[in-house]
Amino acid sequence: MSLQYMKKRRSIRKYTGQDISDTLLNELLETAARASNTGNMQLYSVVITRSQVNKEKMAPAHFNQPMVTTAPVMLTCCADVNRFVKWAEQRNAQPGFDNFQTFIAAMIDAIIFAQAFCTAAEEKGLGICYLGTATYNADKIIEVLSLPKLVVPVTTITVGWPADTPEQPERLPMEAIIHHETYTDYTPDDINTLYKAKEELSINKQYVKENNKETLAQVFTDIRYTRKNNEYFSEKYLKTLKDQGFVF
């Protein structure tokens, strides 16, 4: 994919009724599997959901976001140590992978695979959307997908042919995210400068007004990502990691 094309990318939440062929999907999956991973162990698995019945079963876990049931394909990318542990045990090796460190490695593997898949899919003209809800309701997804111990969903991707071209969301300027040699902390003036364009967008001003808030930051902290919800879903996901054998 060209750099210019990548700079124009956006999440796609509305899809046409056109299906994705097995040939194309398999090509994208094989391409993504060439992505980097921890120690060449490939500590991830991907569950493909095409069946409408199964999409309907998955929808509540993703807060019934419409793209779950309207996308032709949904991928649930999982941190998976189960397969590697079974291989090690069957080869007279003693695995020590039922721990948080290995979960982090497997999570990174799964996310790298997911992004490689998305880049390949977009190069073919497909649209994708990440669903962060994969971690919010991981326990429900585990049940629907029959995931065994040492397998935990990390992210979900919907993929299909775009039905529209939505506005590209804003991004912070590069100086907001890039540090040279060492981390340079932000002064109050830096914060004002870096977030100025974001705060002045008409759509963001509208969000502030609609939610009866004083600032855009309050929309994020008081409405979209509250402390209460963050703590609730943190506890829930940690419990899932415990139930799946990663933490004790």
C-alpha positions, -999 to +999 in steps of 0.1 A: +000+000+000+014+034-009+021+059+018-003+084+003-031+058+004-023+050+040-025+086+050-060+087+036-073+056+054-104+057+077-125+032+096-154+018+076-186+009+095-210+005+066-206-022+040-222-033+008-239-066+005-210-080-015-193-110+000-156-116+003-144-146-016-126-174+002-097-170-021-092-133-012-098-138+025-073-167+026-047-146+007-051-118+032-048-141+062-017-158+047-002-124+041-009-112+077+006-144+090+040-132+077+040-104+102+065-102+131+057-122+163+074-131+196+102-156+191+085-170+160+060-188+183+029-171+167+011-170+200-023-160+184-053-175+167-080-159+146-117-170+146-135-161+114-172-154+117-192-155+085-225-171+096-253-146+102-265-168+131-231-166+148-229-128+141-262-124+159-248-144+188-217-122+189-236-089+186-245-084+223-208-089+234-201-059+210-229-038+224-249-045+192-229-023+170-245-026+136-213-035+117-211-068+136-241-082+118-238-062+085-201-069+077-196-101+056-167-112+077-157-106+113-123-117+127-117-123+164-080-121+171-070-139+202-039-143+224-034-180+222-009-200+242-030-231+242-016-245+209+020-238+218+017-254+252+001-285+238+029-288+212+056-284+239+040-310+262+037-335+233+075-330+226+086-337+262+091-300+269+080-282+301+062-249+291+061-220+316+036-199+297+006-197+321+015-162+332+009-125+325+042-120+307+033-146+281-002-131+278+014-097+269+036-114+243+006-132+229-015-101+229+012-082+210+014-110+185-024-109+179-025-072+175+005-072+150-013-099+130-046-079+131-029-047+118-011-066+091-044-081+080-060-046+080-033-031+059-035-059+034-073-058+033-073-020+027-047-024-001-073-046-019-100-020-015-118-035+015-128-014+046-121-024+082-132-014+116-116-023+149-139-032+178-125-024+212-154-042+228-135-075+223-119-069+257-149-054+274-169-085+271-142-111+266-160-136+288-191-136+265-170-140+234-151-169+250-184-186+255-198-180+220-165-190+203-158-220+227-123-207+235-103-230+257-079-221+286-050-199+276-069-183+248-083-148+252-098-124+227-078-092+222-094-074+193-121-079+167-122-066+132-151-062+109-142-063+072-162-057+040-166-036+008-172+000+018-207+013+013-196+049+018-166+072+024-169+088+058-150+118+068-114+111+079-111+116+117-086+141+129-052+132+143-029+151+167+001+168+150+032+147+149+050+167+175+024+154+200+034+118+197+071+118+186+100+122+210+137+123+200+162+103+220+144+108+253+108+116+264+101+153+267+072+160+290+045+184+280+041+219+295+007+235+298+015+256+268+024+225+248-009+209+257-028+240+246-010+241+213-012+204+205-049+201+212-060+234+198-069+222+163-088+192+177-108+213+201-117+239+174-132+214+150-169+221+145-178+185+151-160+184+184-175+216+195-209+200+187-200+170+209-193+194+238-225+213+233-247+181+229-233+166+261-236+198+281-199+199+289-174+227+292-145+211+273-139+183+248-118+165+275-149+163+297-167+144+269-140+118+270-137+115+308-173+120+318-192+105+289-172+082+267-146+066+290-156+071+326-136+060+356-164+038+366-166+019+333-128+017+330-125+002+365-154-022+359-141-035+326-106-037+340-118-060+368-138-080+343-109-086+319-085-094+347-110-120+360-112-134+324-074-137+323-075-156+356-103-179+344-084-186+313-052-194+332-030-164+326-029-149+361-034-163+395 
